[in-house]
């Protein structure tokens, strides 16, 4: 038996906030430690005073790569098979660092 629970990093487009939340919930109930995006840019833009800056976006992207570093594996939430530019970068990073990757929609 492992001395700690598995850690999974959720990746995917922030347009899938509901799907990411469901995956987070399911994994958490399964005893997994989940790390995931903390800011959902599309939802935040609708509610915030203004759009996120390029500097903030770059900082969030770098922070998410550190979350991948912490994880034992990566789960890509990709309904309909959609994978955007940022998620593609995260997948490439995870592969380069040897992290196992699974997808919610393997097509």
ABEGO torsion letter per residue (X at the ends): XBABBBBBBBBEBAAAAAAAAAAAAAAAAAGBBBBBBABBAAAAAAABABBBBAAAAAAAAAAAAAAAAABABBBBBBBGGBBBAAAAAAAAAAAAAGBBBBBABAX
